[in-house]
């Protein structure tokens, strides 16, 4: 859980520091694990909408992001 807390802290402190993957969706890698948190920034709030294994098909999170961004 500490690794997830580090990733969330990074999003809170520097929400726009991570690369854009798709539309406005950004990804922060979870240290020491092959997982990533997917999020987007909405005004002054960062919204995490997924935690996926980094080897998963990108179509999975792109479908989630389309729902999240609508």
Phi, psi and omega in degrees: 000334180298321181296321177294319178298323177296316179296318179294321177298320178297318177297317181296318184283318185226070187298331183260013182277341183272153183290149175280129180261321187201122185053248178251012183281133178242162182228134171240129180281142178273122183303137176071002181228151180275044180237158178222146172264133177255134184209167172220158180260127180238106188056248181251020181237135173262127183250115176273124182238002179194151173227111187232151174295137186291345179267000181290158178299126182299339178298333180296309182283334177294323176295319178296319182293325177299320177291316183294326185273350180281000000 
